[in-house]
């Protein structure tokens, strides 16, 4: 088990190194291959009032005139130990992890990201709890009631949830519950540290809208897995030994069907924490997704790079947790 954990941790670290290299190449190497010069990048830092002297100063202060390999190692160094940037006669200390300064506001990227992570994390965690509980439960019941009215109704609702996009269900929820039946006055994010009750109440509609989509996928996946495992020989053996049906279903049937569910959950949750772009746009939540969209519109390179790397970290971290859960769910992983 220890060797398995070491292998997975090493693989996760190497994957993050590859992600940083690929991200750096996309934003610094590919534009050069496309014809963009170092001066073009420096002009974005200077702004509209760029002149040859200020552009040359920015290139020297930010190291843009250095070889790409040197720039890459400086970029990695800034993430771990920070960096110092000079804007004219003034020097500014960017503490680790340093992703640079915004082209538009000249504010450090990392503090701006940390302000938005709780919004996206709150949205992702609440929705994930709802969709896992509801999706797995509906899938199990549907598999046990195969061919009945309950099964057909559950799969019809699941098909509807898969077919309807999040911007439709989100806008429909807003129209119904803030306008038609004004149960909610508005959907505004309130930090959980300020008012846990308001935090919970204001996120119910976004949670339900997001969970409706994902629970439908998980219900179909759970039903397919349960139908396959409940027909296996070891299930018949467990019943022949006189085990209670609830124990057969929960311990022997569902546990075997959890592997693909855990796999897809790790990916889905990691992507959501990296930025639930559409959901945040629909409900005007200022999370990482909305921050990234605005940065793309403004061509704000440091913000885009920072959000990309933070999102990649969450995805790799969630998949690492999934790999560790495999060892707890399936003993064969520990023995392989």
N, C-alpha and C positions, 0 to 999 in steps of 0.2 A: 504493500500500500504506500509506503514511504517513497519507494522508487517511482511509483506511478505519479504521486504528487509532484516530485521533483521534475519529472519529464514534462508534465503539463505546465508547471510554472516556467520552466525554461522555454517551452514553445510559445507561451504567452509573451514573454519578454522579447524573444526574437521577432515575433509577429509585430509588436509595437515598434521595434527598430525598423522593420521593413515599411511599416505604415508611415513613419516619420520621413523616411527616405523618399518614398513614392510621393507623399504630399509635397515635400520640398521640391522635387523634380517637376511636379505638375505646375507649381506656381512660379518657379524660377528658371527651370531648364526649358520647358516646352515653349513659353513665350519667346525665348531667345531663338529657338529653332523656327518659330513662326515669324521672325523678323523684328521682334521688339528689342530695342537697345536698352542698355543700363540707364541711359539718360531718361528714357520714357518712364521707367520705374521710379527714378529719383524725382521726376516732375510731380508724380502723384503724392509724394511726401511733402514737397514744397507747396503745392497748391497752384492757384491761378496766377499769382504774382511771381512766377518762376523767372529767374534770370540765370545766365551762365554761371555766375559766381555762387549763387545759392545752390544750384544743382550740383556743382562740383563739390561744395562743402558737404552736402547730404551724402553723396557717393562715398566720400572719404570717411565721414563720421559713422555711417552705417555699414561700411565695408563692402559696398556694392561693386567697387572696382577690384575686389579680390577674386581669385579663382573660385569657381562654384564649390569645390570640395572644401575650401577654407570657410566659405560662407555657411556650408552645411554644418560643419563642426562648431562654428560660432553659434549657429541656431540651436544645436543640441545643448551646448554649454549654457546658453541663456535660459533654457527650460529648467536646467538643474541648479544653476548657481546665480542666475540673473545676469544683467548686462547694464552698461552705462551708455546712454544716448546723449549726443550733443545737438542741440537745436540753436544754432547761432553761438553766442557767447555763453549760453547757459548749458549746464550738464544736468541730466536727469537720471536718477538711479531706478532701474526697472527690476524689482525684486522677483525672485524665482517663485513659481514658474513664469517666465517672461515670454510672451508671444508678440511683443512689440507694442507700438502705439497705433491708434486708429488714424487713417489718412484724414478723416473728416474732423474729428473732435480733438485729436492729439491726446487722447486719454488712454491709459493702459488697458489692454484688452482683457487680461485675466480678471481684474476686479469687476469688470462689466459682466463677464461670463458667470462669475460666482454669484452675482445678484440675480441672475436668471435661472441658474440651476435649480433652486428650490421650487420655482414655478413648474418647470418641466418635470421634475422629480415627483412633485405632488400629483400632477396629472397622470403620470405613468403608473405610480404605485397604486393609487386608488382605482384606476381603470383595470389594472392587472388583477387585483384582488377580486373585483367583480367578474371579470370575464373567465378567470380560472375556475372559480367556484360554480358559477352558473353554467359555463360551457361543459365542464367535466361532469357535473351532476346531470344535465340534460342528456349528454351523450350516453352515460351509463344507463339511465332510465330508458332511453330510447332503444338501446341494445337489448335490455332485458325484456322489453315489451315489443319486440320486433314484429312488425306486420300489423300491429294494433292501431287504433285511432290515435293514441298518444304518440306512437312512433311517427306516424304520418304528419301529425300536427307539428311536432318538434322539428322534423326535417324541413317542413314547409317554412316555418319561421326562420330556421337556420339558412335556408336558401334565400329568403328575403333579406336577412342580415348581411349575407355575403354580397348580394347584388346591389344593395343601396350604399352609395359612397358616403363617407363621413361628413362631407360638406352638406349633403342633403339632410341626413338625420340630425346634424347639429343645428342647421338653420330651422328645421321643422320643430325641434325641441325649443329653440328660442322663441319661435312664433307662437307656439302653443302655450308655453308656461311663463312667458314674460309679457305677452300681448293679449292673446285670447283669454287665457286664465292666468292672471298676474300673480301666480304663487311666488315667483321671484321678481323683484324689482329690476335686477340686473345681474349679470354674471361677472363679478370683479374678484380678482385674486386678493385675498387677505392673508398675510403670513400667519402660519400656525402659531408662531410665538406671540402674536398680538391678540388673536381671538380664535381659539381652536373651533368653537362652534360656528362662527362665520366662515372660517376656512372650509370646514366640511360642507356647510349648507351651499355655499357659492360654487362648489365644484361638482355638485351632484349631476347637473345636466351634462357638463363635459364628460364626466366619468361614464354616465349611462350611454351617451352617444358613442363614445369610443368603445365601450365594452360590448355594445350591441353588435358591432362589426366583428370583433375578435372572438366573442363567445360563440358566434355562429360557426366560425372556423374550427374552434376547439370542440364543439359539440359533434360536428361531422367527423373530425379526426378521432375523438374518443369512441364514438359509436363504431367506426370501422375497426379500431384496435380491439375493442371488447368483443365484437362479433367473431373476430379471428381467434382470440385467446380462449374464449368460452367454449370453443369447439375442440380444444386440444385434449390430448390423452390425460395429462396430469390434472386437468379440471375434473374429468370423470373419475379419476382415482381419488381425488380429494372428496368428492361427493360419496363415493363408495365407502370411504373410511368413516362416514357419518358426521363430517364437519357441517356446521350450520351454513346455510346458504349465504348469509351476510358475510361470513368469514371467507367463504370460497370466492365471492365476488370481490371483496375488498383486498384480501391478502394475496390471492392467487391470480385472479382475473385482472383487476385494475392495476396492480403493481407491474404486471408484465406489459400492460398497454401504456404505461406511463413514459417509456423511453422516448418515443417520437414526440410526445406532448412536451416533455422537458426540453427536447432539442429545439422545437419551434418556439417555445416560450422564451428561451435564452436569447434567440435572435430578435423576436418581437419586442421584448422588454428593452434590450440594448438599443435597438433602433429608436424606440420611443424616448428613452432617456437622452439619446443623442439629439433629439429634436422632433417633437410632434408638430410638424410644420403646418399641415392643413388644419388640425384641430385648434392650434393656437391662433391661426389667422381667423377662423370662424368665430371664436369666442373672444378675440382681442386680448389674449393672454400674452404678456411680454416675457416669453420663455426663450430658450435657446433657438428654437425653430424660427420664431419671428425675428430674432436678432440676426440670424444667418440670412434670412430673406432680404432684410433691409441692407445688410452688408453687400450682398450680391448686386442689389439695385444700385448701390453707391460705388461699386467696384472697390470696396474697402478690403484690400488684400490681407492685412494682418488679422482682421476679425474673421474672415473666411477661413484662414489657416488655423486660427485658434479654435474655432468651433469644430472644424473638421477633425483636429487631433483629439479634442475632448470627447467628441462623439465616438471616434475610433477606440479610445480608451474604454469607454463604457461598454461598447460592443465586445471587445476582447475580454474585459473583466466578466461580463455576464456569461460568455461562452466558457470561460475558465470555471466559473461556478457550476455550469451545466456539466462539464467534464468531471468535476468532483462529485456531483450528485449521482452521476452514472454509477460510481463505485458503491454508493449507498443503496441504489435501487436494484442494480444488477450485480450480483456477486461474481459473475463471470468476468467482469472488467477487472476486478482485483486479482483474479487468478491468472489472467492472460499475460 
